[in-house]
Amino acid sequence: MKQTSDLRVEELIPLIPPQELGREIAITEEAAAFVSDSRQQIVNIIQRQDKRLLVIVGPCSIHDEQMANDYASRLAKIMPELSDRLYIIMRVYFEKPRTSVGWKGLISDPHMDGSTDMATGLRTARRILLNIAQTGVPTATEMLDPIIPQYTADLISWGAIGARTTESQTHREMSSGLSMPIGYKNSTEGDVDAAINAIKAARECHTFLGINAEGHACIVKTRGNSDGHVILRGGRQGANFDPVTLQQVSAKLKAQGLIDAVVVDCSHDNSGKIARNQELVCQLVINERLHGYPQIVGVMLESNINEGKQPISPDLSKLCYGVSVTDDCMGWEQTEKLLRWMHSQLG
């Protein structure tokens, strides 16, 4: 019989089931309680019952376990003195969407050599998330592949749907079943309606195909996720955190009966993709919040231990420690200064 399937599939590699990985790198009672509590605090801020500002800050992407733990420990040291006005969440992004080609993140290619050792990537990601939770720092990540949350979601406090996938039915359905609050970015073109429609869609019950904890294909039925909110990240026409846009977004959210809450991404097109510009964007956003725009419930910042970005070298020993291999990031010194400035202004 002539073959008609898998004509372009080179290999199918069995993967450890989520339940088995969950036993191997098990969430502790303390970590589970921490994640649950952090999610509720985030929801309270989104619903504007808690006046603190969400600050989602950290590397554009995680490529080094030691660096991730180092960054988390730095946040953990300063969080207690800032926690009365800021609720800090660490960006722990393991998946990177690509317009064409490029490194797809630690889970997909942990050795950064094209070997795509996803079994190692999943183990490393889960180990990092568990360690950070035990450090007392909530984590945030972008939800990209719809299977991966089965391996990691129990350790994540806040999730994002990116600009390239906000319009995706698959990601809206997935979000409807996720256990944490989800932010939806406006499209790369700058279309905020896409994010609002995603919030509406994810609030509903859905039925779709997925896998269960044992790794078996199954029908997934969800209850809907009511904790969605908009992330403004700019677009091809430039920044979109100005007062006019904020007023327009608020009006659209209210008209749909949705939470009037916005997180402003201070990087990407809002900063012209220049890391140091994030500080100015953040200062402008805080000023807006203080002068009539309380719907700004949070900011996002791309930050690493050291400033800048670097290409991935075939010889990984040549990579500079704590420097991003994807988007340009602020360094820790500028980050800590900015966090303390935000705290002082919001008093």
C-alpha positions as CSV (number, residue, x, y, z in Angstrom):
1,M,0.0,0.0,0.0
2,K,1.3,3.5,-0.9
3,Q,2.2,5.4,2.2
4,T,0.2,8.6,2.7
5,S,1.0,9.7,6.3
6,D,4.2,11.0,8.0
7,L,5.8,11.7,4.7
8,R,7.7,14.6,6.1
9,V,8.2,13.3,9.6
10,E,11.7,12.2,10.3
11,E,11.2,10.6,13.7
12,L,8.7,10.3,16.6
13,I,10.4,10.3,19.9
14,P,8.5,9.1,23.0
15,L,8.4,11.7,25.9
16,I,8.1,11.2,29.6
17,P,4.4,11.7,30.7
18,P,3.7,14.8,32.7
19,Q,2.7,12.8,35.8
20,E,6.0,11.0,35.8
21,L,8.0,14.2,35.5
22,G,5.8,15.7,38.2
23,R,6.8,12.8,40.5
24,E,10.5,13.1,39.6
25,I,10.6,16.8,40.3
26,A,7.7,17.1,42.7
27,I,6.1,20.3,43.9
28,T,6.3,20.5,47.7
29,E,3.4,21.5,49.9
30,E,5.1,24.8,50.7
31,A,5.6,25.6,47.0
32,A,2.0,24.6,46.1
33,A,0.7,26.9,48.9
34,F,3.0,29.7,47.7
35,V,1.9,29.4,44.0
36,S,-1.8,29.3,45.0
37,D,-1.5,32.4,47.3
38,S,0.5,34.3,44.6
39,R,-2.1,33.7,42.0
40,Q,-4.8,35.0,44.3
41,Q,-2.8,38.1,45.1
42,I,-2.3,38.7,41.3
43,V,-6.1,38.3,40.7
44,N,-6.8,40.8,43.5
45,I,-4.5,43.4,41.9
46,I,-6.1,42.8,38.4
47,Q,-9.5,43.3,39.9
48,R,-8.3,46.4,41.6
49,Q,-9.1,45.2,45.0
50,D,-5.4,45.4,45.9
51,K,-3.8,48.8,45.1
52,R,-0.3,47.4,44.6
53,L,1.4,47.5,41.1
54,L,2.2,44.2,39.4
55,V,5.8,44.2,38.2
56,I,6.7,41.4,35.8
57,V,10.4,41.6,35.5
58,G,13.2,39.3,34.3
59,P,15.1,37.9,31.4
60,C,13.7,38.0,27.9
61,S,14.4,34.2,27.9
62,I,16.0,31.7,30.3
63,H,19.0,29.9,28.8
64,D,21.1,29.2,31.9
65,E,19.9,27.6,35.1
66,Q,22.5,29.1,37.3
67,M,21.7,32.6,36.0
68,A,17.9,32.0,36.5
69,N,18.5,31.1,40.2
70,D,20.9,34.0,40.6
71,Y,18.4,36.5,39.3
72,A,15.6,35.0,41.5
73,S,17.8,35.3,44.6
74,R,18.5,39.0,43.8
75,L,14.7,39.6,43.5
76,A,14.1,37.7,46.7
77,K,16.5,39.9,48.6
78,I,14.8,43.2,47.7
79,M,11.1,42.1,47.5
80,P,10.3,42.3,51.2
81,E,11.1,46.0,51.4
82,L,9.1,46.8,48.2
83,S,6.2,44.4,48.7
84,D,3.8,47.0,50.3
85,R,3.5,48.8,46.9
86,L,4.9,46.4,44.3
87,Y,4.0,42.8,43.7
88,I,7.0,41.5,41.8
89,I,6.9,38.4,39.5
90,M,9.9,37.0,37.8
91,R,9.8,36.5,34.0
92,V,10.8,32.8,33.5
93,Y,10.3,32.4,29.7
94,F,11.3,29.0,28.3
95,E,9.6,29.3,24.9
96,K,10.3,31.8,22.2
97,P,7.9,32.4,19.3
98,R,9.6,33.0,16.0
99,T,8.5,35.0,13.0
100,S,10.8,32.9,10.8
101,V,13.6,30.9,12.4
102,G,15.8,31.1,15.5
103,W,16.4,29.6,18.9
104,K,13.0,28.5,20.2
105,G,13.9,28.5,23.9
106,L,15.3,26.3,26.7
107,I,12.5,23.7,26.6
108,S,12.9,23.1,22.8
109,D,16.7,23.3,22.6
110,P,18.3,23.4,26.0
111,H,21.9,22.8,24.6
112,M,21.4,25.6,22.1
113,D,23.0,23.4,19.4
114,G,19.9,22.3,17.4
115,S,19.8,18.9,19.1
116,T,16.3,19.7,20.4
117,D,16.7,17.6,23.6
118,M,13.2,18.4,24.9
119,A,13.3,15.8,27.6
120,T,16.2,17.6,29.2
121,G,14.6,20.9,28.5
122,L,11.4,20.0,30.3
123,R,13.3,18.7,33.3
124,T,15.5,21.8,33.5
125,A,12.5,24.1,33.2
126,R,10.6,22.3,35.9
127,R,13.6,22.3,38.2
128,I,14.1,26.0,37.7
129,L,10.5,26.8,38.4
130,L,10.5,24.7,41.6
131,N,13.6,26.3,42.9
132,I,12.3,29.8,42.3
133,A,9.0,29.0,44.0
134,Q,10.9,27.7,47.0
135,T,12.9,31.0,47.0
136,G,9.6,32.8,47.4
137,V,9.4,34.5,44.0
138,P,6.3,34.1,41.8
139,T,7.0,33.2,38.2
140,A,5.6,34.3,34.9
141,T,5.9,32.7,31.5
142,E,4.5,32.8,28.0
143,M,2.2,29.9,27.1
144,L,3.2,28.9,23.6
145,D,3.0,25.1,23.0
146,P,-0.4,23.8,24.3
147,I,1.1,20.6,25.6
148,I,3.9,22.1,27.8
149,P,1.6,23.5,30.6
150,Q,0.9,19.9,31.6
151,Y,4.5,19.7,32.6
152,T,5.0,23.1,34.2
153,A,1.8,25.0,34.9
154,D,1.4,23.9,38.6
155,L,4.5,26.0,39.4
156,I,3.5,29.2,37.5
157,S,1.7,32.1,39.0
158,W,0.9,34.2,35.9
159,G,0.9,33.5,32.2
160,A,0.9,35.5,29.0
161,I,-0.3,34.8,25.5
162,G,2.0,36.5,23.1
163,A,1.3,39.0,20.3
164,R,1.7,36.3,17.6
165,T,-0.7,33.9,19.2
166,T,-3.4,36.1,20.8
167,E,-5.6,35.5,17.7
168,S,-5.1,31.8,17.8
169,Q,-8.1,29.7,18.6
170,T,-5.8,27.0,20.1
171,H,-4.3,29.4,22.6
172,R,-7.7,30.9,23.6
173,E,-9.0,27.4,24.2
174,M,-5.9,26.5,26.2
175,S,-6.1,29.7,28.3
176,S,-9.7,28.8,29.2
177,G,-8.4,25.8,31.2
178,L,-5.2,27.3,32.7
179,S,-5.2,27.7,36.5
180,M,-3.5,31.1,36.7
181,P,-4.4,34.7,35.5
182,I,-3.5,35.3,31.9
183,G,-2.5,38.5,30.1
184,Y,-3.1,38.8,26.4
185,K,-0.9,41.0,24.3
186,N,-2.1,43.2,21.5
187,S,-1.1,41.9,18.1
188,T,2.2,42.8,16.5
189,E,0.3,45.2,14.2
190,G,-0.9,46.9,17.4
191,D,-4.5,45.6,17.3
192,V,-5.9,45.7,20.8
193,D,-9.3,44.2,19.7
194,A,-7.5,40.9,19.2
195,A,-6.5,40.8,22.9
196,I,-10.0,41.8,24.0
197,N,-11.6,39.1,21.9
198,A,-9.1,36.6,23.4
199,I,-10.2,37.5,26.9
200,K,-13.8,37.1,25.9
201,A,-13.2,33.7,24.2
202,A,-11.1,32.3,27.1
203,R,-13.8,33.2,29.6
204,E,-16.1,30.6,28.0
205,C,-16.1,26.8,28.4
206,H,-14.3,25.0,25.6
207,T,-13.8,21.4,24.4
208,F,-10.7,20.5,22.5
209,L,-8.0,17.8,22.1
210,G,-5.1,17.5,24.4
211,I,-3.2,15.2,26.7
212,N,-3.8,14.2,30.3
213,A,-1.2,13.7,33.1
214,E,-0.5,10.2,31.9
215,G,0.3,11.5,28.5
216,H,-2.7,10.0,26.8
217,A,-4.7,11.8,24.1
218,C,-8.0,13.0,25.5
219,I,-10.9,15.4,25.1
220,V,-10.3,18.4,27.3
221,K,-13.3,20.2,28.7
222,T,-12.7,23.6,30.4
223,R,-14.6,25.9,32.8
224,G,-13.3,29.1,31.4
225,N,-10.8,31.6,32.8
226,S,-12.2,34.9,34.1
227,D,-8.9,36.4,35.1
228,G,-7.8,37.6,31.7
229,H,-6.5,41.2,31.0
230,V,-4.8,43.2,28.3
231,I,-1.1,43.7,27.8
232,L,-0.2,46.8,25.7
233,R,3.2,46.1,24.0
234,G,3.1,48.6,21.1
235,G,2.8,47.7,17.5
236,R,4.2,48.5,14.1
237,Q,3.0,52.0,14.4
238,G,4.9,52.5,17.6
239,A,4.0,52.9,21.3
240,N,0.5,52.4,22.6
241,F,0.5,53.4,26.3
242,D,-0.5,57.0,25.7
243,P,-3.6,58.4,27.4
244,V,-5.8,58.3,24.3
245,T,-5.1,54.6,23.8
246,L,-5.7,53.9,27.5
247,Q,-9.0,55.6,27.4
248,Q,-10.0,53.7,24.2
249,V,-9.0,50.4,25.7
250,S,-10.9,51.1,28.9
251,A,-14.0,52.0,27.0
252,K,-13.9,48.8,25.0
253,L,-13.3,46.6,28.1
254,K,-16.2,48.2,29.9
255,A,-18.5,47.9,26.9
256,Q,-17.8,44.1,26.9
257,G,-18.3,43.8,30.7
258,L,-14.6,42.9,31.2
259,I,-12.2,43.9,33.9
260,D,-10.8,47.4,33.2
261,A,-7.2,46.4,33.8
262,V,-4.1,46.9,31.7
263,V,-0.5,45.8,32.0
264,V,2.0,47.9,30.0
265,D,4.9,46.1,28.5
266,C,7.7,48.6,28.7
267,S,9.8,46.8,26.1
268,H,9.1,45.6,22.5
269,D,7.6,48.4,20.4
270,N,6.8,50.6,23.4
271,S,10.5,51.1,23.9
272,G,11.6,50.9,20.2
273,K,13.2,47.6,21.2
274,I,16.0,49.4,23.0
275,A,16.4,48.1,26.5
276,R,17.5,51.2,28.2
277,N,14.4,53.0,26.9
278,Q,12.3,50.8,29.2
279,E,13.2,53.1,32.1
280,L,11.7,56.2,30.4
281,V,8.6,54.2,29.3
282,C,8.1,52.9,32.9
283,Q,8.5,56.4,34.3
284,L,5.8,57.7,31.9
285,V,3.5,54.8,32.7
286,I,3.8,55.4,36.5
287,N,3.1,59.1,36.0
288,E,-0.1,58.1,34.0
289,R,-1.2,55.8,36.8
290,L,-0.7,58.5,39.4
291,H,-2.6,61.1,37.3
292,G,-5.9,59.5,36.4
293,Y,-5.3,56.1,35.0
294,P,-5.7,53.5,37.8
295,Q,-6.6,50.9,35.2
296,I,-2.8,50.5,34.8
297,V,-2.4,47.5,37.1
298,G,1.1,46.4,36.1
299,V,4.2,46.9,34.0
300,M,6.5,44.4,32.3
301,L,10.3,44.8,32.0
302,E,13.0,42.8,30.3
303,S,16.0,42.6,32.5
304,N,18.9,40.4,33.1
305,I,22.0,40.3,35.4
306,N,24.0,42.1,32.8
307,E,22.9,44.6,30.1
308,G,22.5,44.0,26.4
309,K,22.3,40.8,24.3
310,Q,24.7,38.4,22.6
311,P,24.5,35.9,19.7
312,I,24.5,32.2,20.5
313,S,28.1,30.9,20.0
314,P,28.8,27.4,18.9
315,D,31.2,27.3,21.8
316,L,28.8,28.0,24.8
317,S,31.8,28.6,27.1
318,K,32.3,31.9,25.3
319,L,28.8,33.2,26.3
320,C,29.0,36.1,28.7
321,Y,27.3,35.3,32.0
322,G,23.9,36.9,32.6
323,V,23.5,38.4,29.2
324,S,20.4,37.7,27.1
325,V,20.7,35.5,24.0
326,T,17.4,36.9,22.6
327,D,16.1,40.5,23.2
328,D,18.2,43.3,24.6
329,C,17.7,43.6,28.4
330,M,18.5,46.1,31.1
331,G,21.1,45.1,33.6
332,W,20.5,44.4,37.2
333,E,21.8,47.7,38.5
334,Q,19.4,49.7,36.3
335,T,16.6,47.3,37.2
336,E,17.0,47.6,41.0
337,K,17.2,51.3,40.7
338,L,14.0,51.4,38.7
339,L,12.2,49.1,41.1
340,R,13.1,51.3,44.0
341,W,12.1,54.4,42.1
342,M,8.6,52.9,41.4
343,H,8.2,52.1,45.0
344,S,9.1,55.6,46.1
345,Q,6.6,57.2,43.6
346,L,3.7,54.9,44.5
347,G,3.8,55.8,48.2
